[in-house]
Amino acid sequence: MKQSNTLVSVIVSVYNGQDSIKKSIDSLLRQNYEYLEILIMDDGSSDSSLKTIKLYESQNNNIKVFVNHENIGLTKSLNKLIDLSSGEIIIRHDIDDISKENRISRQVEEFSKNNIDFCLSRATRLDTNSFIPKFSYYLPDKFVLKFKNPFIHGTLAIKKNVLLEIGKYDEDFFYAQDYKLFSDLILKGYKYKVLNESLYLLNMKNNISSKNRIQQNYYAECVQKGLKPEK
C-alpha cells in the first residue's frame, strides 16, 4: 500500500451538530494528505446542520453529502457511508471533534510501514487538554476490553475490506457500536496499532455517550457479556 496514492474515505455522521460543524470539517480540509474524500451523512437533523454541510459540499469537490430523512442513529448511518465510500482506508471522524493536520497522513504511513488492518491513536480532551487514554493505554487491550472500551472511536483508521469482512458495524448495537466492533476485531485476530501520540482533539461534553449514558452502559455491558441487546 503506497502512501502517495492511497484513497482515504473519511466518514462523518451529523445529527444536530450546528455548533461544532465548521471547526470539525475545517480540520479535515486542512489535512496535509491529498488523496481523500469526505463523506457526510445528515441523520435527520432539525437544526441548520444540513444547510451548512451542503454549503461545504458546494465549495469543495472532495466533500459528498448524503441525507437520512429521519434519524436512524449512528450505527446504521456509518454502515451506509461505508457502502458509499470508494477509499481503500476508512477514517472515522466525529462532527464535534477535531483531527490534527497530520492525522490522516500519519495513520496512512502506519499502513504503509506495517502489516496492520487498523490503526488508532491517543487524543487530547478539548475541555481539560489532558491526554487520553491515560493509564489504560499501558495495559493489555484484551484485558481492558473486559471492563471498558480502551480505544477512541474517532481516531479509527481501518482497511475497508476488513470492515466488510467483519460485517461492518453490528446494527443490533444502537450505542457502543465502536466497543462491539473493536471487541470483534481483536477477538478475531486482526492486526492493529495504537499510536502513542495525540492526533485528535476530543469533545467529552454533551456528546452521544454523555447524553445517553444509561443506554450506553447497557449496550457496553452487552459487549462485555457477549449478549445481543434487547430491542
Z-matrix of the N, CA and C atoms (Angstrom, degrees):
N
C 1 1.460
C 2 1.532 1 108.84
N 3 1.298 2 118.24 1 119.35
C 4 1.457 3 121.64 2 -177.46
C 5 1.521 4 110.48 3 -94.86
N 6 1.323 5 115.68 4 132.86
C 7 1.452 6 120.19 5 -178.32
C 8 1.522 7 111.93 6 -63.55
N 9 1.321 8 116.94 7 -34.92
C 10 1.458 9 120.87 8 -170.05
C 11 1.524 10 113.99 9 -66.18
N 12 1.336 11 117.85 10 -27.97
C 13 1.465 12 118.56 11 -175.14
C 14 1.526 13 114.35 12 -133.92
N 15 1.308 14 117.63 13 19.13
C 16 1.460 15 120.74 14 177.30
C 17 1.525 16 109.66 15 -78.59
N 18 1.322 17 116.87 16 119.27
C 19 1.461 18 119.76 17 178.37
C 20 1.524 19 109.93 18 -75.51
N 21 1.319 20 115.30 19 130.69
C 22 1.458 21 123.27 20 179.18
C 23 1.523 22 108.96 21 -113.36
N 24 1.319 23 116.27 22 135.69
C 25 1.466 24 121.49 23 175.38
C 26 1.517 25 109.21 24 -111.00
N 27 1.332 26 116.29 25 117.11
C 28 1.460 27 121.53 26 175.56
C 29 1.523 28 107.49 27 -91.88
N 30 1.343 29 116.59 28 125.41
C 31 1.469 30 119.20 29 -178.51
C 32 1.533 31 109.42 30 -112.87
N 33 1.340 32 114.12 31 129.23
C 34 1.461 33 121.74 32 -174.66
C 35 1.526 34 108.83 33 -134.78
N 36 1.325 35 116.59 34 128.10
C 37 1.457 36 120.86 35 175.03
C 38 1.521 37 109.17 36 -108.40
N 39 1.334 38 116.58 37 135.31
C 40 1.471 39 121.82 38 -175.86
C 41 1.518 40 109.78 39 -121.27
N 42 1.334 41 115.44 40 128.61
C 43 1.464 42 119.81 41 169.63
C 44 1.522 43 107.65 42 -137.04
N 45 1.329 44 116.30 43 108.32
C 46 1.464 45 122.54 44 -179.78
C 47 1.532 46 111.32 45 50.36
N 48 1.314 47 114.73 46 56.82
C 49 1.460 48 119.62 47 -177.67
C 50 1.515 49 114.16 48 -110.30
N 51 1.336 50 117.12 49 28.74
C 52 1.468 51 120.69 50 -171.55
C 53 1.535 52 113.36 51 -59.23
N 54 1.326 53 117.44 52 -27.67
C 55 1.466 54 119.86 53 -175.83
C 56 1.532 55 113.41 54 -75.74
N 57 1.325 56 116.78 55 -19.79
C 58 1.469 57 118.98 56 -173.99
C 59 1.532 58 113.71 57 -122.03
N 60 1.314 59 116.88 58 -7.85
C 61 1.463 60 120.94 59 -171.93
C 62 1.527 61 113.44 60 -54.98
N 63 1.309 62 117.59 61 -47.95
C 64 1.462 63 119.97 62 -171.36
C 65 1.522 64 112.04 63 -64.19
N 66 1.326 65 117.11 64 -48.81
C 67 1.469 66 119.91 65 179.35
C 68 1.525 67 110.74 66 -62.46
N 69 1.318 68 115.83 67 -38.33
C 70 1.460 69 120.72 68 -177.12
C 71 1.527 70 111.70 69 -67.06
N 72 1.331 71 116.46 70 -51.29
C 73 1.464 72 119.80 71 -179.36
C 74 1.525 73 111.10 72 -68.07
N 75 1.322 74 116.81 73 -37.34
C 76 1.465 75 119.54 74 177.70
C 77 1.529 76 111.25 75 -58.48
N 78 1.318 77 116.66 76 -35.24
C 79 1.464 78 119.35 77 179.39
C 80 1.527 79 111.35 78 -66.09
N 81 1.327 80 117.07 79 -30.39
C 82 1.468 81 120.54 80 176.87
C 83 1.524 82 110.75 81 -75.51
N 84 1.308 83 116.08 82 -36.29
C 85 1.464 84 119.77 83 179.36
C 86 1.535 85 112.11 84 -71.42
N 87 1.315 86 116.98 85 -19.41
C 88 1.472 87 121.32 86 178.35
C 89 1.534 88 113.15 87 -88.44
N 90 1.307 89 117.89 88 0.79
C 91 1.463 90 120.57 89 -178.13
C 92 1.528 91 111.12 90 -58.24
N 93 1.321 92 116.45 91 141.55
C 94 1.467 93 119.68 92 179.01
C 95 1.525 94 111.67 93 -89.22
N 96 1.328 95 115.79 94 17.40
C 97 1.465 96 121.57 95 175.15
C 98 1.526 97 108.61 96 -107.66
N 99 1.308 98 117.28 97 131.08
C 100 1.471 99 120.92 98 -168.19
C 101 1.520 100 114.20 99 -86.56
N 102 1.323 101 117.36 100 -38.34
C 103 1.464 102 120.41 101 -169.41
C 104 1.526 103 110.86 102 -91.92
N 105 1.321 104 115.85 103 81.63
C 106 1.453 105 118.67 104 178.58
C 107 1.518 106 111.26 105 -145.69
N 108 1.314 107 114.05 106 151.28
C 109 1.455 108 122.46 107 169.77
C 110 1.526 109 106.82 108 -119.68
N 111 1.326 110 115.78 109 145.24
C 112 1.464 111 121.65 110 -179.33
C 113 1.519 112 107.78 111 -115.41
N 114 1.314 113 116.24 112 112.27
C 115 1.463 114 122.17 113 -178.04
C 116 1.519 115 108.55 114 -104.46
N 117 1.342 116 116.08 115 121.00
C 118 1.459 117 120.97 116 -176.41
C 119 1.528 118 109.38 117 -120.89
N 120 1.334 119 115.38 118 126.96
C 121 1.458 120 121.14 119 177.11
C 122 1.515 121 109.44 120 -107.25
N 123 1.330 122 116.97 121 120.49
C 124 1.458 123 119.49 122 171.08
C 125 1.521 124 107.72 123 -85.82
N 126 1.332 125 115.68 124 116.64
C 127 1.463 126 120.72 125 -173.12
C 128 1.524 127 111.26 126 -95.75
N 129 1.331 128 114.94 127 61.15
C 130 1.456 129 120.27 128 175.51
C 131 1.516 130 114.26 129 71.11
N 132 1.325 131 117.18 130 37.20
C 133 1.474 132 120.36 131 -178.81
C 134 1.523 133 111.55 132 -63.00
N 135 1.345 134 115.44 133 147.47
C 136 1.465 135 121.27 134 176.81
C 137 1.520 136 111.53 135 -108.47
N 138 1.345 137 117.36 136 0.94
C 139 1.456 138 120.86 137 177.29
C 140 1.533 139 109.32 138 -103.48
N 141 1.316 140 117.72 139 -154.67
C 142 1.468 141 121.06 140 -176.26
C 143 1.535 142 113.28 141 -90.14
N 144 1.323 143 116.93 142 13.68
C 145 1.467 144 120.12 143 -176.55
C 146 1.525 145 112.69 144 -55.75
N 147 1.313 146 116.66 145 -48.92
C 148 1.465 147 120.28 146 -176.32
C 149 1.529 148 110.92 147 -62.26
N 150 1.305 149 117.30 148 -42.85
C 151 1.470 150 121.10 149 178.70
C 152 1.528 151 110.57 150 -58.70
N 153 1.318 152 116.44 151 -42.04
C 154 1.465 153 120.82 152 -177.86
C 155 1.522 154 111.78 153 -68.15
N 156 1.332 155 117.02 154 -46.30
C 157 1.465 156 118.35 155 -177.58
C 158 1.532 157 111.42 156 -71.37
N 159 1.332 158 116.79 157 -28.26
C 160 1.463 159 119.64 158 174.73
C 161 1.529 160 110.79 159 -65.79
N 162 1.324 161 116.19 160 -36.31
C 163 1.461 162 120.51 161 177.16
C 164 1.531 163 110.17 162 -65.12
N 165 1.315 164 116.39 163 -43.45
C 166 1.468 165 119.87 164 176.46
C 167 1.529 166 110.67 165 -60.34
N 168 1.328 167 116.58 166 -41.37
C 169 1.464 168 120.84 167 -179.78
C 170 1.527 169 110.54 168 -61.43
N 171 1.322 170 116.93 169 -40.18
C 172 1.470 171 120.89 170 -178.01
C 173 1.533 172 112.06 171 -68.81
N 174 1.329 173 116.39 172 -20.44
C 175 1.463 174 120.82 173 -176.43
C 176 1.526 175 114.05 174 -104.76
N 177 1.330 176 117.19 175 -6.98
C 178 1.461 177 120.72 176 -175.80
C 179 1.529 178 110.26 177 -137.88
N 180 1.322 179 116.14 178 118.90
C 181 1.462 180 120.66 179 -176.37
C 182 1.525 181 114.07 180 -66.00
N 183 1.328 182 117.26 181 -21.89
C 184 1.467 183 118.92 182 -176.69
C 185 1.524 184 113.04 183 -94.99
N 186 1.342 185 117.36 184 6.24
C 187 1.462 186 120.65 185 175.27
C 188 1.520 187 109.78 186 -103.17
N 189 1.334 188 115.54 187 130.53
C 190 1.463 189 121.68 188 177.99
C 191 1.522 190 108.54 189 -124.62
N 192 1.315 191 116.79 190 127.42
C 193 1.462 192 122.00 191 -176.45
C 194 1.526 193 110.06 192 -109.27
N 195 1.314 194 115.79 193 136.72
C 196 1.462 195 123.05 194 177.45
C 197 1.528 196 108.09 195 -128.75
N 198 1.324 197 116.57 196 158.55
C 199 1.466 198 119.85 197 -172.05
C 200 1.525 199 111.03 198 -133.71
N 201 1.333 200 115.30 199 129.38
C 202 1.466 201 121.67 200 164.44
C 203 1.524 202 106.35 201 -95.42
N 204 1.299 203 117.69 202 124.49
C 205 1.459 204 119.66 203 -176.14
C 206 1.523 205 112.39 204 -78.55
N 207 1.327 206 116.61 205 -6.77
C 208 1.456 207 122.00 206 168.58
C 209 1.521 208 107.83 207 -140.26
N 210 1.306 209 116.04 208 157.87
C 211 1.456 210 120.80 209 -176.86
C 212 1.534 211 110.33 210 -73.96
N 213 1.340 212 117.02 211 117.79
C 214 1.467 213 120.88 212 -178.49
C 215 1.527 214 111.58 213 -112.18
N 216 1.318 215 117.71 214 -4.13
C 217 1.453 216 120.52 215 176.70
C 218 1.521 217 113.41 216 95.81
N 219 1.333 218 114.61 217 163.67
C 220 1.457 219 121.20 218 -174.98
C 221 1.525 220 112.79 219 -65.32
N 222 1.316 221 117.37 220 -42.88
C 223 1.468 222 120.51 221 -174.07
C 224 1.525 223 111.54 222 -59.19
N 225 1.313 224 117.06 223 -53.87
C 226 1.461 225 120.76 224 -178.42
C 227 1.526 226 111.53 225 -67.36
N 228 1.318 227 116.98 226 -34.89
C 229 1.470 228 120.31 227 178.59
C 230 1.522 229 110.77 228 -63.91
N 231 1.332 230 117.03 229 -42.98
C 232 1.462 231 120.01 230 178.72
C 233 1.522 232 111.25 231 -64.90
N 234 1.303 233 117.16 232 -40.05
C 235 1.472 234 119.64 233 178.69
C 236 1.529 235 111.47 234 -63.74
N 237 1.320 236 117.00 235 -37.70
C 238 1.466 237 120.09 236 176.50
C 239 1.521 238 110.50 237 -64.01
N 240 1.336 239 116.69 238 -40.76
C 241 1.462 240 120.49 239 179.79
C 242 1.524 241 111.70 240 -67.73
N 243 1.310 242 117.05 241 -36.96
C 244 1.472 243 120.47 242 176.34
C 245 1.526 244 109.69 243 -59.23
N 246 1.317 245 116.88 244 -44.97
C 247 1.466 246 121.03 245 -179.97
C 248 1.531 247 111.50 246 -65.33
N 249 1.315 248 117.39 247 -30.41
C 250 1.465 249 121.96 248 -178.32
C 251 1.529 250 112.90 249 -84.78
N 252 1.323 251 116.70 250 -11.84
C 253 1.462 252 120.99 251 -173.69
C 254 1.523 253 112.03 252 -78.39
N 255 1.332 254 115.39 253 155.51
C 256 1.464 255 122.04 254 179.16
C 257 1.525 256 112.80 255 -115.20
N 258 1.327 257 117.49 256 -9.10
C 259 1.456 258 121.41 257 -173.42
C 260 1.512 259 114.21 258 -76.59
N 261 1.314 260 114.44 259 155.71
C 262 1.466 261 121.85 260 174.42
C 263 1.528 262 110.50 261 -75.68
N 264 1.331 263 115.39 262 -28.64
C 265 1.460 264 122.01 263 177.73
C 266 1.518 265 108.81 264 -119.79
N 267 1.330 266 115.71 265 135.56
C 268 1.457 267 122.04 266 175.66
C 269 1.526 268 108.11 267 -102.77
N 270 1.329 269 115.53 268 130.83
C 271 1.465 270 122.02 269 177.77
C 272 1.520 271 108.65 270 -114.61
N 273 1.346 272 116.43 271 130.09
C 274 1.460 273 120.34 272 173.92
C 275 1.520 274 110.34 273 -89.86
N 276 1.335 275 114.54 274 146.36
C 277 1.469 276 120.30 275 175.43
C 278 1.522 277 106.54 276 -155.35
N 279 1.329 278 116.58 277 129.13
C 280 1.464 279 120.62 278 179.10
C 281 1.518 280 110.59 279 -92.70
N 282 1.325 281 115.64 280 146.40
C 283 1.451 282 121.26 281 -170.37
C 284 1.531 283 113.28 282 -70.01
N 285 1.331 284 118.22 283 -15.40
C 286 1.467 285 119.11 284 176.90
C 287 1.531 286 111.78 285 -104.65
N 288 1.342 287 117.23 286 14.06
C 289 1.459 288 122.16 287 178.98
C 290 1.530 289 110.96 288 -117.28
N 291 1.320 290 115.76 289 174.78
C 292 1.464 291 121.94 290 -178.61
C 293 1.522 292 109.82 291 -132.02
N 294 1.327 293 116.34 292 129.61
C 295 1.463 294 121.21 293 173.88
C 296 1.524 295 109.09 294 -93.04
N 297 1.333 296 116.34 295 131.17
C 298 1.464 297 119.60 296 177.72
C 299 1.522 298 109.89 297 -66.10
N 300 1.316 299 115.43 298 157.15
C 301 1.470 300 122.43 299 -171.46
C 302 1.523 301 113.65 300 -55.64
N 303 1.315 302 117.52 301 -33.20
C 304 1.471 303 121.10 302 -177.66
C 305 1.518 304 112.94 303 -99.54
N 306 1.319 305 117.11 304 9.65
C 307 1.466 306 120.68 305 -174.25
C 308 1.535 307 112.17 306 -56.08
N 309 1.343 308 116.48 307 -54.44
C 310 1.462 309 119.42 308 -174.81
C 311 1.522 310 111.64 309 -68.98
N 312 1.320 311 117.47 310 -44.55
C 313 1.465 312 119.62 311 -179.39
C 314 1.521 313 111.16 312 -61.58
N 315 1.332 314 116.16 313 -37.65
C 316 1.473 315 120.42 314 -179.81
C 317 1.525 316 110.96 315 -66.65
N 318 1.320 317 117.21 316 -40.83
C 319 1.464 318 119.26 317 -178.86
C 320 1.533 319 111.66 318 -73.92
N 321 1.322 320 117.15 319 -39.47
C 322 1.461 321 119.77 320 176.76
C 323 1.528 322 109.90 321 -61.48
N 324 1.308 323 116.36 322 -36.83
C 325 1.465 324 121.37 323 177.50
C 326 1.528 325 110.83 324 -58.15
N 327 1.338 326 116.45 325 -39.56
C 328 1.469 327 119.60 326 -179.84
C 329 1.522 328 111.81 327 -65.42
N 330 1.331 329 116.90 328 -37.00
C 331 1.472 330 119.36 329 176.31
C 332 1.525 331 110.24 330 -65.54
N 333 1.316 332 116.89 331 -34.97
C 334 1.460 333 121.49 332 -179.59
C 335 1.520 334 111.26 333 -70.54
N 336 1.330 335 116.89 334 -38.56
C 337 1.469 336 121.94 335 -174.83
C 338 1.523 337 112.79 336 -83.72
N 339 1.324 338 117.06 337 -32.30
C 340 1.464 339 121.20 338 -172.37
C 341 1.523 340 111.37 339 -125.87
N 342 1.292 341 115.74 340 152.47
C 343 1.463 342 121.52 341 178.73
C 344 1.524 343 109.28 342 -85.34
N 345 1.343 344 116.07 343 73.87
C 346 1.463 345 120.49 344 -177.87
C 347 1.527 346 110.04 345 -117.73
N 348 1.346 347 114.11 346 160.23
C 349 1.464 348 121.12 347 179.82
C 350 1.523 349 112.18 348 -100.92
N 351 1.337 350 116.32 349 -28.80
C 352 1.462 351 119.55 350 175.83
C 353 1.518 352 109.87 351 -152.01
N 354 1.330 353 113.75 352 162.46
C 355 1.462 354 120.53 353 -173.68
C 356 1.526 355 108.82 354 -143.17
N 357 1.342 356 115.33 355 140.04
C 358 1.459 357 121.61 356 175.56
C 359 1.520 358 108.65 357 -132.69
N 360 1.326 359 115.78 358 176.83
C 361 1.459 360 119.36 359 175.14
C 362 1.516 361 109.23 360 -145.45
N 363 1.317 362 115.26 361 171.29
C 364 1.451 363 119.82 362 169.55
C 365 1.538 364 107.81 363 -80.05
N 366 1.319 365 116.22 364 174.83
C 367 1.471 366 120.08 365 -175.36
C 368 1.521 367 110.32 366 -144.80
N 369 1.310 368 115.58 367 172.94
C 370 1.463 369 122.59 368 176.50
C 371 1.522 370 109.04 369 -117.15
N 372 1.332 371 116.13 370 127.83
C 373 1.459 372 119.83 371 177.43
C 374 1.522 373 110.15 372 -69.58
N 375 1.323 374 116.73 373 132.59
C 376 1.464 375 120.50 374 180.00
C 377 1.524 376 112.32 375 -68.82
N 378 1.349 377 117.72 376 -30.12
C 379 1.464 378 120.15 377 -175.30
C 380 1.522 379 113.41 378 -82.04
N 381 1.347 380 117.38 379 -32.96
C 382 1.468 381 119.93 380 -175.35
C 383 1.527 382 112.94 381 -117.83
N 384 1.334 383 116.56 382 -8.13
C 385 1.463 384 121.83 383 -177.17
C 386 1.528 385 112.33 384 61.23
N 387 1.330 386 116.43 385 23.15
C 388 1.465 387 120.82 386 -179.88
C 389 1.524 388 110.50 387 -94.97
N 390 1.316 389 115.63 388 157.38
C 391 1.459 390 125.24 389 -175.58
C 392 1.521 391 109.17 390 -87.68
N 393 1.330 392 118.07 391 127.63
C 394 1.464 393 119.72 392 176.62
C 395 1.535 394 109.94 393 -136.48
N 396 1.335 395 118.67 394 155.58
C 397 1.461 396 126.59 395 -9.96
C 398 1.524 397 111.55 396 -60.38
N 399 1.338 398 115.26 397 154.54
C 400 1.461 399 119.57 398 -179.44
C 401 1.523 400 109.66 399 -92.46
N 402 1.323 401 116.12 400 -103.37
C 403 1.465 402 120.81 401 -173.29
C 404 1.526 403 112.82 402 -66.81
N 405 1.337 404 116.75 403 -33.16
C 406 1.465 405 119.37 404 -176.41
C 407 1.526 406 111.94 405 -64.75
N 408 1.335 407 116.73 406 -20.74
C 409 1.466 408 119.30 407 178.67
C 410 1.518 409 111.22 408 -59.49
N 411 1.310 410 116.93 409 -30.51
C 412 1.462 411 121.52 410 -174.45
C 413 1.533 412 112.95 411 -91.20
N 414 1.319 413 116.89 412 0.19
C 415 1.470 414 121.28 413 177.43
C 416 1.523 415 109.97 414 -98.61
N 417 1.333 416 118.21 415 157.29
C 418 1.471 417 120.53 416 177.52
C 419 1.534 418 110.96 417 -60.65
N 420 1.311 419 116.51 418 132.31
C 421 1.466 420 120.59 419 -175.70
C 422 1.523 421 112.54 420 -61.64
N 423 1.322 422 117.38 421 -37.80
C 424 1.468 423 119.85 422 179.68
C 425 1.525 424 111.15 423 -62.52
N 426 1.316 425 116.17 424 -33.45
C 427 1.472 426 120.65 425 177.22
C 428 1.519 427 110.18 426 -70.05
N 429 1.331 428 117.21 427 -48.43
C 430 1.461 429 121.41 428 -177.66
C 431 1.529 430 110.89 429 -63.77
N 432 1.333 431 116.79 430 -35.51
C 433 1.472 432 121.31 431 -179.72
C 434 1.521 433 113.09 432 -57.58
N 435 1.331 434 116.97 433 -24.96
C 436 1.464 435 120.44 434 179.61
C 437 1.525 436 111.64 435 -68.96
N 438 1.338 437 116.50 436 -21.28
C 439 1.463 438 121.13 437 -173.83
C 440 1.519 439 114.16 438 -117.21
N 441 1.335 440 116.83 439 -28.92
C 442 1.464 441 119.84 440 -179.28
C 443 1.525 442 109.39 441 -165.50
N 444 1.318 443 114.89 442 170.92
C 445 1.463 444 120.90 443 175.32
C 446 1.529 445 108.20 444 -78.51
N 447 1.324 446 119.21 445 116.71
C 448 1.456 447 120.49 446 -176.68
C 449 1.525 448 114.46 447 -84.24
N 450 1.335 449 117.30 448 -1.25
C 451 1.459 450 120.78 449 -172.20
C 452 1.526 451 111.79 450 -118.62
N 453 1.325 452 116.02 451 160.35
C 454 1.464 453 122.72 452 177.83
C 455 1.526 454 107.98 453 -102.05
N 456 1.313 455 115.30 454 114.17
C 457 1.465 456 121.69 455 -172.58
C 458 1.528 457 112.42 456 -55.44
N 459 1.332 458 116.09 457 -42.86
C 460 1.457 459 120.11 458 -176.31
C 461 1.513 460 114.78 459 -64.55
N 462 1.340 461 117.66 460 -14.54
C 463 1.466 462 120.70 461 179.61
C 464 1.522 463 112.88 462 -93.52
N 465 1.323 464 117.34 463 3.83
C 466 1.468 465 120.41 464 -175.08
C 467 1.525 466 112.63 465 -70.25
N 468 1.333 467 114.92 466 131.38
C 469 1.466 468 123.49 467 166.16
C 470 1.523 469 105.58 468 -126.64
N 471 1.321 470 117.75 469 128.16
C 472 1.455 471 120.57 470 -172.50
C 473 1.526 472 110.24 471 -146.95
N 474 1.316 473 116.17 472 143.45
C 475 1.461 474 119.94 473 176.47
C 476 1.533 475 109.25 474 -63.56
N 477 1.315 476 116.23 475 134.72
C 478 1.458 477 119.66 476 -177.93
C 479 1.529 478 111.24 477 -61.90
N 480 1.335 479 117.14 478 -38.40
C 481 1.460 480 118.57 479 -178.25
C 482 1.537 481 111.38 480 -64.59
N 483 1.334 482 117.41 481 -29.62
C 484 1.460 483 121.16 482 177.04
C 485 1.526 484 109.90 483 -68.69
N 486 1.335 485 117.13 484 -43.58
C 487 1.464 486 120.81 485 177.01
C 488 1.523 487 111.32 486 -59.20
N 489 1.322 488 116.21 487 -41.16
C 490 1.468 489 119.57 488 -179.57
C 491 1.522 490 111.13 489 -69.94
N 492 1.335 491 116.62 490 -37.56
C 493 1.468 492 120.63 491 178.62
C 494 1.528 493 111.65 492 -60.92
N 495 1.336 494 115.37 493 -39.84
C 496 1.467 495 119.39 494 -175.20
C 497 1.525 496 112.41 495 -85.89
N 498 1.342 497 116.41 496 -4.31
C 499 1.454 498 120.47 497 177.72
C 500 1.512 499 114.47 498 92.23
N 501 1.341 500 116.53 499 20.73
C 502 1.476 501 123.13 500 -178.99
C 503 1.540 502 109.96 501 59.65
N 504 1.314 503 117.14 502 -154.37
C 505 1.461 504 120.03 503 178.99
C 506 1.533 505 109.06 504 -77.38
N 507 1.324 506 116.09 505 141.02
C 508 1.462 507 121.44 506 179.66
C 509 1.523 508 108.88 507 -74.29
N 510 1.333 509 117.48 508 112.45
C 511 1.460 510 121.57 509 -173.80
C 512 1.529 511 113.33 510 -74.04
N 513 1.337 512 117.46 511 -3.77
C 514 1.463 513 119.62 512 170.61
C 515 1.529 514 110.77 513 -73.66
N 516 1.335 515 116.06 514 -15.83
C 517 1.462 516 120.73 515 -177.20
C 518 1.523 517 109.58 516 -104.08
N 519 1.336 518 115.11 517 93.98
C 520 1.461 519 120.72 518 178.17
C 521 1.523 520 110.48 519 -67.51
N 522 1.339 521 115.79 520 -33.89
C 523 1.459 522 123.26 521 171.94
C 524 1.530 523 108.42 522 -121.03
N 525 1.328 524 115.95 523 167.14
C 526 1.472 525 122.40 524 179.36
C 527 1.528 526 112.02 525 56.52
N 528 1.340 527 116.00 526 27.72
C 529 1.465 528 119.83 527 179.49
C 530 1.526 529 111.32 528 -64.83
N 531 1.326 530 116.49 529 -30.32
C 532 1.463 531 119.56 530 177.96
C 533 1.526 532 111.32 531 -71.10
N 534 1.320 533 116.36 532 -41.91
C 535 1.466 534 121.88 533 177.51
C 536 1.533 535 109.95 534 -57.79
N 537 1.335 536 115.98 535 -44.80
C 538 1.468 537 120.82 536 179.15
C 539 1.524 538 110.69 537 -64.15
N 540 1.326 539 117.04 538 -43.24
C 541 1.458 540 120.87 539 179.74
C 542 1.524 541 111.07 540 -61.82
N 543 1.335 542 116.44 541 -48.97
C 544 1.467 543 119.90 542 -178.47
C 545 1.527 544 111.32 543 -62.94
N 546 1.315 545 116.16 544 -40.30
C 547 1.463 546 120.35 545 178.61
C 548 1.518 547 110.64 546 -60.87
N 549 1.326 548 116.79 547 -45.08
C 550 1.474 549 120.90 548 179.56
C 551 1.524 550 111.05 549 -64.74
N 552 1.318 551 116.82 550 -43.97
C 553 1.468 552 120.73 551 -178.55
C 554 1.522 553 111.97 552 -60.85
N 555 1.322 554 116.26 553 -44.51
C 556 1.462 555 120.06 554 -177.09
C 557 1.520 556 111.23 555 -73.19
N 558 1.328 557 117.49 556 -41.68
C 559 1.466 558 120.17 557 179.40
C 560 1.530 559 111.94 558 -64.36
N 561 1.340 560 116.54 559 -27.68
C 562 1.466 561 120.24 560 179.11
C 563 1.523 562 113.04 561 -91.23
N 564 1.329 563 116.30 562 3.50
C 565 1.452 564 120.64 563 169.97
C 566 1.514 565 117.20 564 83.34
N 567 1.321 566 117.95 565 18.84
C 568 1.459 567 118.97 566 176.85
C 569 1.531 568 109.55 567 -68.55
N 570 1.321 569 115.81 568 145.24
C 571 1.463 570 121.56 569 -176.02
C 572 1.530 571 110.28 570 -88.06
N 573 1.327 572 115.65 571 140.17
C 574 1.455 573 119.02 572 -176.15
C 575 1.523 574 110.65 573 -153.23
N 576 1.332 575 113.88 574 170.58
C 577 1.457 576 121.18 575 175.60
C 578 1.521 577 109.23 576 -144.29
N 579 1.324 578 115.46 577 139.14
C 580 1.464 579 121.29 578 174.03
C 581 1.523 580 107.21 579 -110.72
N 582 1.312 581 116.97 580 115.09
C 583 1.458 582 121.46 581 -176.06
C 584 1.521 583 111.09 582 -73.86
N 585 1.311 584 116.17 583 133.34
C 586 1.457 585 121.81 584 -179.22
C 587 1.532 586 110.12 585 -86.32
N 588 1.320 587 114.28 586 56.39
C 589 1.461 588 121.19 587 178.36
C 590 1.523 589 107.87 588 -155.62
N 591 1.302 590 116.38 589 154.35
C 592 1.457 591 120.66 590 -179.62
C 593 1.526 592 110.01 591 -89.90
N 594 1.328 593 115.59 592 116.78
C 595 1.465 594 121.50 593 176.78
C 596 1.527 595 111.24 594 -113.51
N 597 1.340 596 116.19 595 7.42
C 598 1.462 597 119.66 596 -166.66
C 599 1.525 598 109.22 597 -150.89
N 600 1.330 599 116.34 598 139.38
C 601 1.462 600 122.27 599 175.48
C 602 1.526 601 107.63 600 -106.69
N 603 1.320 602 115.76 601 120.88
C 604 1.465 603 122.10 602 -167.01
C 605 1.520 604 112.51 603 -109.51
N 606 1.335 605 115.98 604 126.24
C 607 1.452 606 121.37 605 174.46
C 608 1.532 607 109.44 606 -84.22
N 609 1.314 608 117.05 607 124.29
C 610 1.471 609 121.41 608 179.77
C 611 1.526 610 111.95 609 -111.16
N 612 1.341 611 117.12 610 2.15
C 613 1.462 612 120.69 611 -178.73
C 614 1.528 613 110.19 612 -106.47
N 615 1.311 614 115.67 613 130.65
C 616 1.468 615 121.75 614 175.78
C 617 1.527 616 112.58 615 55.44
N 618 1.331 617 116.87 616 35.16
C 619 1.457 618 119.21 617 174.66
C 620 1.528 619 109.44 618 -93.95
N 621 1.331 620 116.94 619 -177.37
C 622 1.470 621 120.29 620 -175.99
C 623 1.514 622 111.65 621 -57.29
N 624 1.333 623 116.10 622 -44.64
C 625 1.464 624 120.10 623 -176.23
C 626 1.525 625 112.16 624 -65.62
N 627 1.331 626 116.46 625 -43.76
C 628 1.468 627 119.41 626 -177.30
C 629 1.521 628 111.82 627 -72.05
N 630 1.324 629 117.33 628 -33.26
C 631 1.462 630 120.52 629 -179.41
C 632 1.524 631 112.00 630 -75.05
N 633 1.318 632 117.13 631 -24.26
C 634 1.475 633 121.22 632 -175.19
C 635 1.528 634 110.08 633 -128.11
N 636 1.340 635 115.27 634 49.77
C 637 1.460 636 120.24 635 -171.07
C 638 1.528 637 112.43 636 -62.79
N 639 1.340 638 117.71 637 -40.94
C 640 1.469 639 120.10 638 -178.37
C 641 1.523 640 110.65 639 -62.49
N 642 1.339 641 116.08 640 -48.50
C 643 1.465 642 119.79 641 178.86
C 644 1.529 643 111.35 642 -64.32
N 645 1.330 644 115.73 643 -40.56
C 646 1.458 645 120.87 644 179.03
C 647 1.532 646 110.52 645 -59.47
N 648 1.318 647 116.41 646 -43.77
C 649 1.471 648 120.37 647 -179.78
C 650 1.520 649 111.71 648 -65.88
N 651 1.339 650 116.72 649 -37.16
C 652 1.463 651 119.78 650 178.54
C 653 1.528 652 111.12 651 -63.24
N 654 1.325 653 116.79 652 -48.15
C 655 1.463 654 120.03 653 -178.60
C 656 1.530 655 110.89 654 -67.62
N 657 1.328 656 117.05 655 -34.97
C 658 1.462 657 119.94 656 176.86
C 659 1.526 658 110.50 657 -64.16
N 660 1.324 659 116.17 658 -39.50
C 661 1.465 660 120.35 659 177.88
C 662 1.529 661 110.93 660 -63.82
N 663 1.333 662 116.32 661 -35.09
C 664 1.469 663 119.61 662 176.79
C 665 1.531 664 110.89 663 -63.81
N 666 1.329 665 116.75 664 -38.33
C 667 1.463 666 120.30 665 176.55
C 668 1.520 667 109.90 666 -62.62
N 669 1.315 668 116.36 667 -47.67
C 670 1.458 669 121.39 668 -177.12
C 671 1.526 670 112.85 669 -62.02
N 672 1.333 671 115.97 670 -35.36
C 673 1.464 672 120.78 671 -176.16
C 674 1.529 673 112.19 672 -97.05
N 675 1.322 674 117.19 673 -0.83
C 676 1.460 675 120.21 674 -179.35
C 677 1.512 676 112.89 675 67.40
N 678 1.332 677 116.83 676 34.52
C 679 1.457 678 121.59 677 -177.49
C 680 1.520 679 110.85 678 -103.95
N 681 1.330 680 114.95 679 155.26
C 682 1.459 681 120.61 680 173.20
C 683 1.532 682 107.73 681 -90.88
N 684 1.331 683 118.14 682 127.57
C 685 1.472 684 119.78 683 -177.92
C 686 1.522 685 111.97 684 -61.61
N 687 1.314 686 114.83 685 147.73
C 688 1.465 687 119.92 686 175.16
C 689 1.518 688 108.79 687 -77.64
N 690 1.321 689 116.89 688 144.07
C 691 1.466 690 120.12 689 -178.39
C 692 1.516 691 109.41 690 -84.08
